[in-house]
Amino acid sequence: MEVQPYVFFNGRCEEALDYYRQHLGAEVTLMMRFKDAPPDPQNPPRAGLENKIMHASIQLGSTQWMASDGNCDQDAKPMSGFSLSLTADDAASGQKYFNALADGGQIVMPWGETFWSKGFGMAVDRFGLMWMVTIPHQG
């Protein structure tokens, strides 16, 4: 069994994926736009969504996750109730990732040493996605 996050960016998916590629080294392994789907007369796409991302698969480190623009609903509530946890190999790369995710977003817990890790921080990125960045505990 495998559990994978599926994140809806409400119209900003391509921008988010470009940012994660540039700053975290993410690789988009599959991307389909709404216009690429076969026509479905029972469920036609909303006008204006043709070039938005219907589905994407992303490889980030050893983790694969998925994303979409979703319905691009202007009344959608912000993402909440979860976060992605990124475990970096060392403190320098952890701080680099944290800074990239916090840039243009909101720091929830500044990067720093805790009683369980030499490096940990929490931020909501510019796309509204909460991240916890950490380095492994070293006994």
Secondary structure, 3 states (H helix, E strand, C coil): CCCCCEEECCCCHHHHHHHHHHHHCCEEEEEEEHHHCCCCCCCCCCCCCCCCEEEEEEEECCEEEEEECCCCCCCCCCCCCCCEEEECCCHHHHHHHHHHHHCCCEEEEEEECCCCCCCEEEEECCCCCEEEEECCCCC
